[in-house]
Amino acid sequence: MRALKVNQINFNEITETSLVNQLRAEFPEVFTDKLGTCKQTIRLQLSDAEGVYVRARPVPLALRARVEAELQRLQADGSVYRVHHSDYGTPIVPVVKENGEVRICGDYKITINPKLKRDFYPLPRIEELFANLSGGEKFSKIDLKHAYEQCLLSEDSQPYTAITTHMGTFAYRRTPYGLSCIPEKFQKLMEETLRGVPGTVVFLDDICCTGANEKEHISNLRAVLERLRNMGLTIKLSKCEFMKNEVKYLGFIIDKDGLRPDPTKLEAISSAPRPEDVSQLKSFLGMLNYYGKFIPNLSSLLHPLHNLLRKEASWKWDSLCDKAFLEAKQALLGERVLAHYEEGRAVVLSVDSSAYGLGGVLAHRYEDGSERPVSCVSRTLSPAERNYSQLDKEALAIFYGITKHHQYLFGRRFILRTDHQPLSYIFGAKGGIPQTAASRLQRWAARLAAYDFTVEFVRSADNGPADALSRLPLPQQGRVKDVVKIAGAIGRFLKTNYLIKTRHVLAEAHAKSI
């Protein structure tokens, strides 16, 4: 730096707003890194008193020590306790996290989930939530920290959650992940906690707050935080936003002018690259034909593109093709095709993968059997993901499609449509997560165990929308490309230095021999 004559370095410190600092000082019990403990317990009820016990599955030797360490940690935290006899027992699925540690998940879908009584407490309708937020100038979004784990189970409910391991049987004190009845119970708890606070709505663990002016907004925020403190709940500050002109909430963007769809929901269509060959063109046309009944004059619109599919025609993408492609995308984005999300209407999630991309379409199914898309997502596969087997790619498409639409799908029943039949057994409800499945598949299946869905197998030809988006995917985030470029540069640098050193060694050896 001296050689470059750099005499001054400026450090810019990012500080939180004074409002957030005031709130943190006023409510330290809520703004804490510790996991909260809700003062209201959750009670589980089964449809019959007959116990269901599935013996422990064998744990791979490479994971055994890590599973034992995690069970000891859970015991020390008071999350689980050992039981010497239990009429209930659920086998565990050890999921390896990115840092090498193990997360223990119970495979409840084969034991107590079918027996659990559902409250059928209705999740709020999107229209009702946004109606309560109308008239606000600025908006704040609050996210709870590990929401369900903050809730203790009643003493008579804890035996139902028992897990079977090679170290014995353990029961949960805190609500474990994967119980099918928890979303509606938690929604009821949160609504009762925040009932009466003006300008405030809650959807599971996501809270949104506003006010007609700044003073009213801050007053409502303090009321929300006071209720959370009284209930013993804590929040995750890194995921919270305070006093913003607009926030993204439940797939929509809210500001003082009203409500508008999140543009990222439709980016997979609006930014889809043009087809580069006949295969990609057929996939795109398949998506258009799938929603053809909603698009007027479709055959005339697509005439230049259909000409490229003739046997005697060579691939030549001209201005007419480009115009037809752009107009076809605009037709898919029109009000005739797209539908607004409606709580209570049947939901279908179609997913697919190709050699280089993933695609997913969330759609409403209507009484006449027709479907209209609500949200479309896609992305390219990273270099490492392209080396996955086809089974893993299809499973990744399922995991990607569900997690991207979490706020639409969690806590309600939906149909998952895939064209890969083996995955209907791995992710379906009839059997447990196979012990022989690869660690990657086990990890994804365990994460998706908390979602309530039925798998619908279709032929590839009938999975048009998702197939098209997987073959015309949006590029990955820039960071992936940057990493690839950096890795390539490092590789070229090392290779060049290696060749230079090798030449020097050979030259010295040749000189000595002379």
Secondary structure as UniProt FT lines:
FT   TURN            2..5
FT   HELIX           18..26
FT   TURN            28..30
FT   HELIX           61..77
FT   STRAND          80..83
FT   STRAND          89..96
FT   TURN            98..99
FT   STRAND          102..106
FT   HELIX           108..110
FT   TURN            111..115
FT   HELIX           126..133
FT   TURN            134..135
FT   STRAND          138..144
FT   HELIX           147..150
FT   STRAND          152..153
FT   TURN            155..157
FT   HELIX           158..161
FT   STRAND          163..165
FT   TURN            166..167
FT   STRAND          168..172
FT   TURN            177..178
FT   TURN            180..181
FT   HELIX           182..194
FT   TURN            195..196
FT   TURN            198..199
FT   STRAND          200..203
FT   TURN            204..205
FT   STRAND          206..211
FT   HELIX           214..231
FT   HELIX           237..239
FT   STRAND          241..244
FT   STRAND          246..249
FT   TURN            250..251
FT   STRAND          252..255
FT   TURN            256..257
FT   STRAND          258..261
FT   HELIX           263..265
FT   HELIX           267..270
FT   HELIX           278..290
FT   HELIX           292..294
FT   TURN            296..297
FT   HELIX           298..301
FT   HELIX           303..307
FT   TURN            308..309
FT   TURN            311..312
FT   HELIX           319..332
FT   TURN            335..337
FT   TURN            343..344
FT   STRAND          347..353
FT   STRAND          357..365
FT   TURN            367..368
FT   STRAND          371..380
FT   TURN            383..384
FT   HELIX           385..387
FT   HELIX           390..404
FT   HELIX           406..409
FT   TURN            410..411
FT   STRAND          413..418
FT   HELIX           421..426
FT   TURN            435..436
FT   HELIX           439..448
FT   TURN            449..450
FT   STRAND          452..457
FT   HELIX           460..462
FT   HELIX           464..471
FT   HELIX           478..513
//
